[in-house]
């Protein structure tokens, strides 16, 4: 039985102490026999077999639970994993081509991810699946497998990765018409939410019942929230997850996004992970904390035995400084993402690093030597968590392999200087495709597929006439 976690969380009804029975996901279901027993004990009727596409959207199939456990073969075409966020498909070219044999790919359930879907009215479960070819080979261009590829590269060196994501998002009023700007929601007080509420307890309490549902939905799925705070934006919240294995943490972010959206809808509100959803408000990030462990000794390789910084620590940062700008399209995957990466948006727009310096792209938080880690502050919350983790860890590993030297740490404000990163999606795609080290680490097929999707999304965006164009060009040019 899982131990209860003592949590103190302020509420609009006065500070209260709660003992919440967090059910830690111990990856307990190991085989089909245990899965069948798990489903039967919970009287599960339906099961969602899901897997993230390039955007992090859940794709898959739903079926009765008795069919799921009857050794039924699950298949999906490859097309959904070559599709843009708008449902279009890229053209052949620049190294991308659709497979000649567009046969079905096999969905292989990762039974350790089996969990409830608490917002459904009927008893429903979900399981995250991997995609393999008919002969059992991993499909290299799917996001979960891209992350697996990077983790395997670390394992070959006797290393394992530990990560901890932090995800920011906005709550906004329902907006069925995309031509209208998003508006902050009305809170429990009945007043519209204003900005400037960083770490405000009152700001959190405005959404007390919605946050309760986020906690309840999370507990039912075995997801653990470390902390929840109100950020600077109007209706902007941040959830921090506990550190752990990259695949498991990417799975948690994938499920958390679904969970938070469903909890918001229950309260007639939208939850959005757009990088810059509201003009004049701060953007939303997905910060990633990273450390690397020696599998044999269990020691953090960023730290020497005497507690000082190891060469691997500086090389990891050096790799990020050199290659993260080239991998930016995996951290900032949409046109909207680059609206966050401006000097006026309080986001890191550089490739500098510093000790406990939040204006740098790569921050080294205060910690004891055993917990030394590097925080990548560049990713937007709209990034696919599997791809953002894969890219960040890949850049660090390239640095460690090639012994890339990092710059000296920055002690002053760094995000008011010139912008060191690509300013737009197409520029980011060009840099991404030209980085041979990244291509080798992430896989050529994935890189060509992902770049083609991003180019197609940009062309779709260019078909839309914006309000700025109508306001300033309509009668002036």
C-alpha positions in Angstrom: 0.0 0.0 0.0 1.4 3.4 -0.9 2.2 5.7 1.9 0.2 8.9 2.3 1.9 12.1 1.5 1.4 15.0 3.9 0.6 18.1 2.1 -0.2 21.6 3.3 -1.9 23.7 0.6 -3.6 27.0 1.3 -7.3 27.4 0.5 -9.8 30.2 0.2 -11.5 28.6 3.2 -8.4 29.1 5.3 -5.2 27.1 5.4 -5.9 23.5 5.8 -3.7 20.4 6.2 -4.6 17.4 4.1 -3.3 13.9 4.0 -3.7 12.8 0.3 -3.2 9.1 -0.5 -0.8 9.6 -3.4 -0.6 6.4 -5.3 3.0 6.4 -6.6 3.3 4.8 -10.0 5.6 1.9 -9.2 5.2 0.5 -12.7 3.5 -2.4 -11.0 1.6 -4.1 -13.9 4.2 -6.3 -15.5 2.4 -8.8 -17.7 -1.0 -9.5 -19.4 -2.2 -11.7 -16.5 -1.7 -8.9 -14.0 -3.3 -6.4 -16.5 -6.4 -8.6 -16.8 -6.7 -8.8 -13.0 -6.2 -5.0 -12.7 -8.9 -4.3 -15.2 -11.3 -6.9 -13.7 -10.8 -5.7 -10.1 -11.7 -2.1 -11.2 -14.6 -3.2 -13.4 -13.1 -1.4 -16.4 -15.3 -1.5 -19.4 -13.2 0.3 -22.0 -9.5 1.0 -22.5 -7.8 3.8 -24.5 -4.6 2.6 -26.2 -2.8 5.9 -26.8 0.6 7.1 -28.1 1.9 10.7 -28.6 2.2 12.0 -32.1 4.8 14.6 -33.1 2.8 17.4 -31.4 2.2 15.3 -28.3 -1.4 14.7 -29.2 -2.8 11.4 -28.1 -3.5 9.1 -31.0 -4.7 5.5 -30.8 -7.7 3.3 -30.4 -10.4 2.6 -27.9 -11.7 -0.9 -27.3 -13.6 -3.1 -24.8 -11.3 -4.3 -22.0 -12.0 -8.0 -22.8 -10.8 -7.5 -26.3 -7.7 -5.7 -25.1 -6.7 -8.7 -23.0 -7.5 -11.3 -25.6 -4.1 -10.9 -27.4 -5.7 -8.7 -30.1 -3.2 -7.2 -32.5 -3.3 -3.4 -32.4 -2.3 -1.4 -35.4 -2.1 2.2 -36.6 -1.0 3.6 -40.0 2.1 5.7 -40.1 0.3 8.8 -41.5 -0.7 10.3 -38.1 2.9 10.6 -37.2 3.7 12.6 -40.3 0.8 15.0 -39.8 0.9 18.7 -39.0 -0.9 20.2 -36.0 -3.7 21.4 -38.5 -4.2 17.9 -39.9 -2.3 18.5 -43.2 0.7 16.5 -44.6 4.1 17.8 -45.8 5.4 17.5 -49.3 8.2 15.2 -50.2 11.6 16.9 -50.4 14.6 18.0 -48.3 15.3 14.4 -47.4 11.7 13.6 -46.5 9.6 11.1 -48.4 6.6 9.0 -47.5 7.5 5.3 -47.1 6.7 3.3 -50.2 5.1 0.6 -48.1 2.7 2.6 -46.0 1.6 -0.5 -44.0 0.3 -0.6 -40.5 2.5 -0.1 -37.5 2.0 -2.2 -34.4 0.9 -0.6 -31.2 2.6 -2.4 -28.3 1.1 -1.4 -24.9 3.5 -0.5 -22.1 1.6 -2.2 -19.4 3.5 -0.4 -16.7 1.6 2.8 -17.8 -1.9 1.2 -17.3 -4.0 3.7 -15.3 -7.6 4.9 -14.8 -9.2 7.7 -16.9 -10.9 9.4 -13.9 -12.9 12.0 -15.9 -14.9 9.5 -17.9 -18.4 8.6 -16.7 -17.9 4.9 -17.5 -15.1 2.9 -15.9 -12.3 3.5 -18.4 -8.6 2.9 -18.4 -5.7 4.1 -20.6 -2.3 2.6 -21.5 0.6 4.3 -23.4 1.8 2.3 -26.4 5.1 2.1 -28.3 5.1 1.8 -32.1 7.0 -1.0 -33.8 7.3 -2.3 -37.4 5.7 -5.6 -38.2 9.1 -7.3 -37.6 9.4 -5.8 -34.1 11.8 -2.9 -34.9 11.1 0.3 -33.1 9.7 3.0 -35.4 12.4 5.6 -35.1 10.4 8.7 -36.0 7.8 8.4 -33.2 8.5 10.7 -30.2 8.6 8.0 -27.4 11.1 6.0 -29.5 13.2 9.1 -30.2 13.6 9.6 -26.5 14.4 5.9 -26.0 17.1 6.2 -28.6 18.8 9.0 -26.6 18.5 7.1 -23.3 20.0 4.1 -24.9 23.0 6.2 -26.0 23.6 7.1 -22.4 23.2 3.5 -21.3 25.9 2.4 -23.7 28.3 4.6 -21.7 27.0 3.2 -18.4 25.0 6.3 -17.6 21.4 7.0 -16.8 19.5 10.3 -16.8 17.4 11.9 -14.1 15.0 14.7 -15.0 12.3 16.9 -13.5 10.0 19.0 -15.7 8.2 22.1 -14.6 5.1 22.9 -16.8 3.4 26.3 -17.0 0.0 26.8 -18.5 -2.9 29.3 -18.6 -6.5 29.0 -17.6 -8.7 31.1 -19.9 -12.3 31.7 -20.6 -13.9 29.5 -23.2 -13.1 30.7 -26.6 -15.1 29.0 -29.4 -14.2 31.6 -32.0 -10.4 31.7 -32.8 -10.8 35.2 -34.3 -11.2 36.6 -30.7 -8.2 37.0 -28.3 -8.1 34.8 -25.2 -9.3 36.4 -22.0 -8.3 35.5 -18.4 -11.0 33.6 -16.5 -13.2 34.8 -13.7 -12.1 33.3 -10.4 -13.9 32.1 -7.3 -14.2 35.7 -6.2 -16.3 36.6 -9.3 -13.7 39.0 -10.5 -11.5 38.7 -13.6 -8.0 37.4 -12.8 -5.2 40.0 -13.2 -1.5 39.5 -13.8 1.3 40.1 -11.4 0.3 37.2 -9.1 3.6 35.3 -9.0 3.5 32.9 -6.0 0.2 34.4 -4.9 -1.7 32.1 -2.6 -4.9 34.1 -3.2 -4.3 33.6 -6.9 -4.2 29.8 -6.4 -7.3 29.9 -4.2 -9.3 31.6 -7.0 -9.3 28.2 -8.7 -9.6 26.1 -5.6 -12.2 23.6 -6.8 -10.6 23.2 -10.2 -7.2 22.5 -8.6 -8.9 20.0 -6.3 -10.0 18.1 -9.4 -6.5 18.3 -10.9 -5.2 16.6 -7.7 -8.0 14.0 -7.6 -7.6 13.2 -11.3 -3.8 12.9 -10.8 -4.1 10.6 -7.8 -6.4 8.3 -9.7 -3.7 7.9 -12.4 -0.8 7.5 -10.0 0.6 10.9 -11.0 2.5 12.9 -8.4 2.6 16.6 -8.2 5.5 18.0 -6.3 4.3 21.6 -6.0 1.7 23.9 -7.7 2.1 27.7 -7.8 0.5 30.7 -9.4 2.8 32.3 -12.0 3.1 36.0 -13.1 0.5 35.8 -15.8 -3.2 36.3 -15.4 -4.6 32.8 -14.6 -1.1 31.3 -15.2 -0.2 28.3 -13.1 2.9 26.0 -12.9 3.1 22.4 -11.8 6.4 20.8 -10.8 6.9 17.1 -11.0 9.3 14.9 -9.0 12.5 13.9 -10.5 12.9 10.5 -12.1 13.4 8.5 -15.3 13.0 10.5 -18.6 10.5 8.1 -20.2 8.3 8.0 -17.1 8.5 11.8 -16.6 7.6 12.4 -20.3 4.7 10.0 -19.9 3.6 12.0 -16.8 3.7 15.3 -18.7 1.8 13.7 -21.6 -0.9 12.5 -19.2 -0.9 15.7 -17.1 -1.7 17.8 -20.1 -4.8 15.7 -20.8 -5.7 15.8 -17.1 -5.4 19.5 -16.7 -7.5 20.2 -19.9 -10.2 17.8 -18.7 -10.3 19.3 -15.2 -10.6 22.8 -16.7 -13.4 21.8 -19.0 -15.3 20.4 -16.0 -15.3 24.0 -14.7 -16.3 25.6 -18.1 -12.7 26.9 -18.6 -9.9 26.1 -21.1 -6.4 25.2 -20.0 -3.9 26.0 -22.7 -0.2 25.1 -23.1 0.4 27.6 -25.9 3.7 29.3 -25.4 2.3 32.9 -25.7 -1.5 32.7 -25.5 -2.3 36.3 -24.3 -0.7 39.4 -25.7 1.0 41.5 -23.0 1.2 38.5 -20.6 4.3 36.3 -19.9 4.8 33.2 -22.0 4.6 29.6 -20.6 7.7 27.4 -20.3 8.5 23.8 -19.6 11.8 24.0 -17.7 13.8 20.8 -17.5 16.1 19.9 -14.7 18.8 17.3 -15.6 21.5 15.3 -13.9 23.4 12.2 -15.0 24.1 9.2 -12.9 26.8 6.5 -13.1 24.9 3.2 -13.2 27.6 1.3 -11.4 28.4 3.7 -8.5 25.1 5.6 -8.3 27.2 8.8 -8.3 26.2 12.0 -10.0 28.8 12.4 -12.7 28.5 16.2 -12.5 30.3 16.1 -9.2 33.8 14.9 -8.2 34.4 12.9 -5.0 35.5 16.1 -3.2 32.2 17.8 -4.1 33.6 20.1 -6.9 32.2 20.3 -10.4 33.4 17.5 -12.7 34.6 17.9 -16.2 31.4 16.1 -17.4 29.3 18.9 -15.8 31.1 21.6 -17.8 31.1 19.5 -21.0 27.3 18.9 -20.6 26.7 22.6 -20.4 29.1 23.2 -23.4 27.1 20.7 -25.5 23.9 22.6 -24.6 25.4 25.9 -25.4 26.6 24.7 -28.8 23.7 22.6 -29.9 20.5 23.8 -28.2 20.1 26.7 -30.6 20.2 24.2 -33.4 17.6 22.0 -31.6 15.4 25.0 -30.8 12.6 23.7 -33.2 12.1 20.8 -30.7 11.8 23.2 -27.8 9.9 25.9 -29.6 7.9 23.9 -32.2 5.3 26.5 -33.5 5.2 30.0 -34.9 3.6 31.1 -31.6 6.5 29.7 -29.6 8.8 32.5 -30.9 6.5 35.1 -29.5 7.6 33.9 -26.1 11.3 34.1 -27.0 11.6 37.9 -27.0 13.4 40.2 -24.6 10.1 41.7 -23.5 8.7 38.3 -22.4 11.1 37.6 -19.5 12.2 34.4 -21.2 15.9 33.4 -21.8 16.8 34.4 -25.3 20.5 33.5 -25.0 22.6 30.4 -24.8 24.5 31.5 -21.6 24.7 29.7 -18.3 25.0 30.8 -14.6 24.7 29.7 -11.0 21.1 30.3 -9.9 20.7 32.9 -12.6 17.1 32.7 -14.1 18.0 35.1 -16.9 20.3 32.5 -18.5 19.2 29.7 -20.8 20.9 27.1 -18.6 20.7 27.6 -14.8 22.5 25.7 -12.2 20.2 25.7 -9.1 21.5 25.9 -5.6 21.9 22.3 -4.3 24.3 20.0 -2.4 27.0 18.4 -4.6 25.1 15.1 -4.9 22.1 16.8 -6.4 24.0 19.0 -8.9 21.9 19.6 -12.0 21.4 21.8 -15.0 18.1 23.4 -15.7 17.2 24.1 -19.4 14.9 27.1 -19.3 14.4 27.5 -23.0 11.6 24.9 -23.8 8.1 26.2 -24.2 5.1 24.5 -22.6 3.8 23.7 -26.1 6.8 21.4 -26.8 6.2 17.6 -27.0 7.7 16.5 -23.7 9.3 13.4 -25.3 11.0 15.4 -27.9 12.0 18.3 -25.6 13.7 15.8 -23.2 15.3 13.9 -26.0 16.8 17.1 -27.5 18.0 18.5 -24.3 19.7 15.3 -23.1 21.1 14.7 -26.6 22.8 18.1 -26.6 24.3 17.4 -23.2 25.6 14.0 -24.3 27.2 15.4 -27.4 29.0 17.9 -25.2 30.2 15.1 -22.9 31.3 12.9 -25.8 33.1 15.7 -27.7 34.4 17.3 -24.5 33.0 20.7 -25.6 34.1 23.6 -23.4 31.5 25.9 -22.0 31.7 29.6 -21.5 32.3 31.2 -18.2 29.2 31.6 -16.0 27.2 34.8 -16.3 26.7 36.7 -13.1 24.5 39.6 -14.4 21.2 39.9 -16.2 21.5 38.0 -19.5 18.2 38.3 -21.2 18.5 42.0 -22.0 21.4 41.5 -24.5 21.1 40.5 -28.1 19.0 37.4 -28.9 21.3 34.4 -29.5 18.5 32.1 -30.7 16.7 31.7 -34.0 14.0 34.3 -34.3 11.5 32.2 -36.3 10.4 28.7 -37.2 12.0 28.4 -40.6 15.4 29.6 -39.4 15.2 27.1 -36.6 14.4 24.3 -39.0 17.4 25.1 -41.2 19.8 25.0 -38.2 18.2 21.8 -37.0 18.7 20.0 -40.4 22.3 21.2 -40.7 23.5 19.8 -37.3 25.0 16.4 -38.1 25.7 15.6 -34.5 22.0 16.0 -33.6 20.9 14.0 -36.7 23.2 11.1 -35.6 21.9 11.2 -32.0 18.1 11.6 -32.8 18.0 9.5 -36.1 18.0 10.7 -39.7 14.4 9.5 -40.5 13.0 11.4 -37.5 14.9 14.6 -38.3 13.8 14.7 -41.9 10.2 13.9 -40.9 10.0 16.5 -38.2 11.6 19.2 -40.3 9.1 18.5 -43.1 6.2 18.8 -40.7 7.4 22.1 -39.4 7.9 23.6 -42.8 4.3 22.5 -43.7 3.0 24.1 -40.6 4.7 27.4 -41.4 3.1 27.4 -44.9 -0.3 26.8 -43.3 0.3 29.7 -40.9 1.2 32.0 -43.8 -2.3 31.4 -45.3 -3.9 33.2 -42.4 -4.3 37.0 -42.5 -3.6 38.4 -39.0 -5.4 41.3 -37.2 -2.1 43.2 -37.3 -2.1 43.2 -41.1 -5.7 44.4 -41.2 -5.1 47.1 -38.6 -1.9 48.6 -40.1 -1.9 47.7 -43.8 -5.6 47.9 -44.7 -5.8 51.7 -45.2 -2.1 52.7 -45.0 -0.3 51.0 -47.9 
